[in-house]
Amino acid sequence: METVIDSVEVKGGSFLIVLRDNPFHQSGGGQPGGRGRISGDNFELRVEDCRGKGDVSVITAKLIKGAVDDVIPGARVEVQVDLDWQAWVARMHSGEHALSRALERNFQGLRVFKVNIGEDEGLITLDYPEDLTWDKLWIAEEEANRVVNMDLAVRIEELTGDQALQDEALKANWERLQLDMPDSIRVVSLGDYDRVACCGLHVESTSQIGGVLVTGFKGSPSRWEVRYTVEPVRSALLDRWSRVVRRFSRDVGCQPEELEKVYGAAKEDAKSKAKLLERLRPFLVFPMTKVCLKGLSVFVMDLMSLGDLPSEIMTHQLRAKGEEDPRSISIGVCVSGGANRFAICRGGDVALDLCKWLRDNRDLGLKGGGSPDWVSGVFGDFNLELWIDRMKGEL
């Protein structure tokens, strides 16, 4: 469209411009302003924001072509709105309404009080006196996406102050409104699901949102921040895989695209520690208790109380005990990688096939494998007396 520049101010490297006819939407309520281009005879400006100031809209723009002195009041210009940005803001804003209301509906005491829409994500700030978890956020996310899939009409209407006060379903910042009640209040409704006083851009129906995706959260009771975005298409497969990535990404403390790099660094670190452990193992000696069994000695290394350890830490001492005492069985147990792990070694003079013993005693909760003289794996409960009793039966 064509229009005229009514006023210009240069401030901090940016132009503050008022157009006679302004097509750019204003920022406000956490929503960023419109973007696009303004072109004159000898200059071009990139519009980065639009804000309300009194009764006028003030555009913030950067000069990308021409001279500062070319941008003057009275200049006729061609204005182009970035429609992709406008559509993105509308989808993000309507998606936020659906997600915010889903959060408030599902969790008692939760109140959304601030929203900011950014380049790639939006931020919802809320009060909630309890712990916020991924499972709770996914409940809200699922409900918000059901609203999206229902293709509800998004209605916009103007109410008088009195009408707004009498509207029991209307959500608004009543403290601020009652201090300075405007002549009319703009209300946005997502069908009968959500009804909020709002001055921002919105889609025409909820299906145009595409899908709502919670990307992360942080905070503590009672102040939380929830990040979200919208996407063109959602699927059950995407949800299943993305939940794993989102949970892991938050635990690790990085963006999803950085996970591969972080994982690679962790692998290298693990290799380095494994090499160090390999050099130290011959010098590590843990206490072992001794039990007699049909003329044999059973040595037990119980490291369960020491916390999470690499299971390989037991290997050298168990094998050394078998070589030192050929008529012995050595049992080691520890917690490694969050699982209960075992390793069993026999001396050369012990007539017990450990691999067969393991297969024949699955009811002990032992899972693993190995060879006749060495087995290892994971287990549930450690019952030493029962393990030894089963060995006694096969000797």
C-alpha positions in Angstrom: 0.0 0.0 0.0 1.0 3.6 -0.5 1.0 6.2 2.2 2.9 9.3 3.6 5.4 9.7 6.4 3.8 12.1 8.9 6.8 12.4 11.3 10.3 11.0 11.7 12.7 10.9 14.7 16.2 9.3 14.6 17.1 7.7 18.0 19.9 5.3 18.8 20.5 4.3 15.2 16.8 3.6 14.6 14.0 5.6 12.9 10.8 6.3 14.9 8.2 6.8 12.2 4.5 7.7 12.2 2.7 6.9 8.9 -0.5 8.6 7.8 -2.1 5.1 7.2 -0.4 2.4 9.3 -0.9 -1.3 8.3 1.4 -2.7 11.0 -0.1 -4.3 14.1 1.0 -2.8 17.5 2.9 -4.7 20.1 1.3 -5.2 23.5 0.3 -7.9 26.0 3.5 -9.8 25.3 2.9 -9.8 21.5 5.6 -8.3 19.3 4.7 -5.6 16.8 4.5 -5.9 13.0 7.4 -6.2 10.6 8.0 -5.4 7.0 9.5 -2.8 4.6 9.0 0.9 3.9 10.3 2.1 0.5 10.8 5.6 -0.7 12.3 7.2 -3.9 15.9 6.9 -2.6 15.7 4.8 0.5 14.4 1.5 2.1 13.7 0.8 5.7 13.3 -2.5 7.5 10.4 -2.3 10.0 11.3 -4.1 13.2 8.4 -3.1 15.6 5.3 -1.0 16.0 4.1 0.4 19.3 1.2 2.5 20.4 2.0 5.9 21.8 -1.2 7.8 22.8 -3.5 7.7 19.7 -0.8 7.0 17.1 1.3 3.9 16.1 5.0 4.5 16.2 7.1 2.3 13.9 10.7 1.4 14.7 12.8 0.8 11.5 16.4 0.5 10.4 17.8 2.1 7.2 19.0 -0.6 4.8 19.3 1.6 1.7 19.8 5.3 1.1 20.8 8.2 3.4 19.3 9.4 6.7 18.4 12.7 5.2 16.2 11.0 2.6 13.7 9.9 5.2 11.7 13.0 5.9 8.1 13.9 6.8 5.9 14.2 3.7 7.8 11.6 1.7 5.5 9.2 -0.2 6.3 5.6 0.5 5.3 2.1 -0.4 4.6 -0.1 2.6 4.9 -3.9 2.7 3.8 -6.0 5.7 5.6 -9.2 6.4 2.6 -11.5 6.2 4.6 -14.6 7.3 5.6 -12.9 10.5 2.0 -11.7 11.1 0.6 -15.2 10.6 3.3 -16.6 13.0 2.4 -14.1 15.7 -1.3 -14.9 15.3 -0.7 -18.6 15.5 1.5 -18.2 18.6 -0.9 -15.9 20.3 -3.9 -18.2 19.8 -1.8 -21.2 20.7 -0.9 -19.4 24.0 -4.5 -18.8 24.8 -5.3 -22.6 24.4 -2.2 -23.7 26.4 -2.7 -21.1 29.2 -6.3 -22.0 29.7 -5.5 -25.8 29.6 -2.9 -25.2 32.4 -5.4 -23.2 34.5 -8.2 -25.7 34.0 -6.2 -28.8 34.9 -4.2 -27.6 37.9 -5.8 -25.9 40.9 -4.1 -22.8 42.1 -2.2 -22.2 38.8 -2.5 -18.7 37.4 -1.0 -17.3 34.2 -0.1 -13.7 34.5 2.5 -12.8 31.8 3.2 -13.8 28.2 6.0 -13.0 25.8 6.1 -14.1 22.2 9.6 -14.3 20.7 11.2 -15.2 17.4 11.0 -19.0 17.8 9.3 -19.6 21.2 6.8 -18.0 23.5 7.2 -17.7 27.3 4.3 -18.1 29.7 5.0 -17.0 33.3 2.7 -18.4 35.9 2.1 -18.7 39.6 1.8 -22.3 40.8 2.4 -23.3 44.5 3.3 -27.0 43.6 6.0 -28.7 41.6 5.6 -28.4 37.8 6.6 -31.5 35.9 6.7 -32.8 32.3 3.8 -35.1 33.0 1.7 -32.1 34.1 2.7 -30.1 31.1 1.9 -32.9 28.7 -1.6 -33.1 30.2 -2.1 -29.4 29.3 -0.4 -29.8 26.0 -2.7 -32.7 25.0 -5.8 -30.6 26.0 -4.6 -27.6 24.1 -4.1 -29.7 21.0 -7.6 -31.2 21.3 -8.9 -27.6 21.2 -6.8 -27.1 18.1 -8.2 -30.2 16.4 -11.8 -29.2 17.3 -11.4 -26.3 14.8 -13.2 -23.9 17.0 -14.1 -20.5 15.6 -12.1 -17.6 17.1 -14.4 -14.7 17.8 -13.4 -11.1 18.4 -15.9 -8.7 19.9 -16.0 -5.3 21.7 -17.6 -5.0 25.1 -18.3 -1.9 27.2 -16.8 -1.8 30.6 -20.1 -2.6 32.3 -20.7 -5.6 29.9 -17.2 -6.9 30.6 -17.7 -6.7 34.4 -20.9 -8.7 34.1 -19.3 -11.4 31.9 -18.5 -14.2 34.4 -16.6 -16.2 31.8 -14.3 -13.4 30.8 -10.7 -13.6 32.0 -9.0 -10.2 32.3 -6.6 -8.2 34.5 -9.4 -6.7 36.5 -7.1 -4.8 38.9 -5.6 -2.8 36.1 -8.9 -2.4 34.2 -10.8 -1.1 37.3 -8.1 1.5 37.8 -8.5 2.8 34.3 -11.6 1.3 32.6 -11.6 1.9 28.9 -14.7 2.8 26.9 -14.5 -0.6 25.2 -12.7 -3.9 25.8 -11.7 -6.2 23.0 -12.5 -9.8 23.8 -11.1 -12.9 22.1 -12.9 -16.3 22.4 -11.8 -19.8 21.3 -15.3 -21.2 20.8 -16.7 -21.7 24.3 -13.3 -23.0 25.7 -11.6 -19.7 26.4 -12.6 -16.1 26.7 -10.0 -13.4 27.4 -9.6 -9.6 27.2 -6.9 -9.3 24.5 -5.7 -6.7 22.0 -3.5 -9.1 19.9 -3.5 -10.9 16.6 -5.3 -14.2 16.3 -6.2 -16.9 13.8 -9.7 -17.3 12.5 -10.1 -20.9 13.8 -8.1 -23.0 16.1 -7.1 -25.5 13.4 -4.9 -22.8 11.9 -2.7 -22.9 14.9 -1.4 -26.3 13.7 -0.2 -27.7 17.0 1.1 -26.6 20.4 4.4 -27.9 21.7 5.9 -27.2 25.1 9.6 -26.9 24.6 10.8 -26.5 28.2 10.2 -25.0 31.7 12.1 -23.8 34.7 11.4 -22.3 38.1 10.2 -23.4 41.5 7.0 -23.1 43.6 5.4 -20.7 43.1 7.0 -18.9 40.1 7.4 -20.9 36.9 8.3 -20.1 33.2 7.0 -22.4 30.5 8.4 -22.2 26.9 6.2 -23.2 24.0 6.0 -23.0 20.2 3.5 -23.9 17.5 4.1 -26.1 14.5 2.2 -26.7 11.2 1.4 -30.4 11.8 1.3 -32.8 14.8 1.4 -36.5 14.9 1.4 -39.3 17.5 4.8 -40.4 16.3 6.2 -36.9 16.7 4.7 -36.6 20.2 6.2 -40.0 21.3 9.8 -39.1 20.1 9.7 -35.5 21.0 8.8 -36.2 24.6 11.9 -38.2 25.1 14.0 -35.5 23.5 12.3 -32.7 25.5 12.7 -34.4 28.8 16.4 -35.3 28.1 17.2 -31.8 26.8 15.9 -30.2 30.0 17.8 -32.7 32.2 21.0 -32.1 30.3 20.5 -28.4 30.1 20.9 -27.7 26.4 18.8 -27.2 23.3 17.8 -30.3 21.3 20.1 -29.4 18.4 23.1 -29.5 20.9 22.3 -33.0 22.3 24.5 -34.8 19.7 27.4 -32.6 20.6 26.9 -33.0 24.3 26.5 -36.8 23.9 29.7 -37.0 21.9 31.6 -35.1 24.7 30.1 -37.4 27.3 31.2 -40.5 25.4 34.8 -39.1 25.1 34.8 -38.3 28.8 33.5 -41.9 29.6 36.3 -43.4 27.5 38.9 -41.3 29.3 37.6 -42.4 32.7 37.4 -46.0 31.6 41.1 -45.9 30.6 42.0 -44.3 33.9 40.0 -47.0 35.8 41.7 -49.7 33.8 45.1 -48.4 35.0 43.9 -48.2 38.6 42.0 -51.5 38.9 45.0 -53.6 39.9 45.5 -51.3 42.9 41.9 -51.2 44.1 41.1 -53.7 46.9 37.7 -54.0 48.5 36.9 -56.0 51.6 35.4 -59.5 51.0 33.6 -61.7 53.5 34.2 -65.5 53.4 31.6 -68.3 53.6 32.4 -72.0 53.6 30.5 -74.3 51.2 31.2 -78.1 51.0 34.9 -77.6 51.3 35.0 -74.6 49.1 35.4 -70.9 50.0 32.9 -68.4 48.8 34.2 -64.8 48.9 31.6 -62.0 48.7 32.3 -58.4 47.7 29.2 -56.3 48.5 29.6 -52.7 47.2 25.8 -51.9 47.1 26.1 -49.3 49.8 28.8 -47.3 48.0 26.4 -45.7 45.4 26.7 -45.9 41.6 30.0 -47.4 40.5 31.3 -48.8 37.2 30.7 -52.6 37.4 34.1 -53.3 35.9 35.6 -52.1 39.2 35.0 -55.6 40.6 36.5 -57.6 37.8 40.2 -57.6 38.7 39.8 -58.5 42.3 37.3 -61.3 41.6 39.5 -62.9 39.0 42.6 -62.5 41.2 40.8 -64.3 44.0 39.9 -67.2 41.7 43.6 -67.6 40.7 44.8 -67.2 44.2 42.4 -69.9 45.6 41.4 -72.5 42.9 38.8 -74.0 45.2 36.8 -70.7 45.6 33.8 -68.9 44.2 33.9 -65.1 44.3 30.7 -63.1 44.1 30.6 -59.3 43.6 27.6 -57.0 43.6 27.2 -53.3 43.1 25.0 -50.6 41.7 26.0 -49.4 38.3 24.1 -47.2 35.9 21.1 -47.2 38.2 20.9 -51.1 38.1 21.9 -53.8 40.5 24.8 -55.7 38.9 26.6 -58.9 39.7 29.7 -60.8 38.7 30.6 -64.4 39.8 34.0 -66.0 39.2 35.0 -69.6 40.1 38.5 -71.1 40.7 39.9 -73.7 38.4 39.2 -76.6 40.8 35.5 -75.9 41.3 33.2 -78.3 39.4 30.4 -75.8 38.8 29.3 -74.5 35.4 28.3 -71.0 36.3 26.6 -70.4 32.9 24.4 -73.4 33.4 23.7 -72.5 37.0 22.6 -69.0 35.8 20.2 -70.5 33.2 18.8 -73.0 35.7 18.1 -70.4 38.4 16.2 -67.6 36.5 13.7 -67.5 39.3 16.4 -65.8 41.5 15.9 -62.7 39.3 19.3 -63.0 37.7 19.7 -61.9 34.1 23.0 -62.2 32.3 25.4 -64.6 30.7 29.1 -65.5 30.4 31.1 -68.7 30.4 31.4 -71.8 32.8 34.0 -69.9 35.0 32.6 -66.3 34.8 29.1 -64.8 34.6 27.8 -61.3 35.0 24.6 -59.3 34.6 21.8 -57.6 36.5 19.5 -58.7 39.4 16.6 -57.6 41.5 17.0 -58.5 45.2 20.4 -59.7 46.6 19.7 -62.9 48.7 23.2 -64.3 49.3 22.0 -67.3 51.3 19.6 -68.4 48.6 22.3 -67.9 45.9 24.7 -70.1 47.8 22.1 -72.7 48.6 21.3 -73.1 44.9 25.1 -73.5 44.2 25.3 -76.1 46.9 22.6 -78.1 45.2 24.7 -78.4 42.0 28.1 -79.2 43.6 
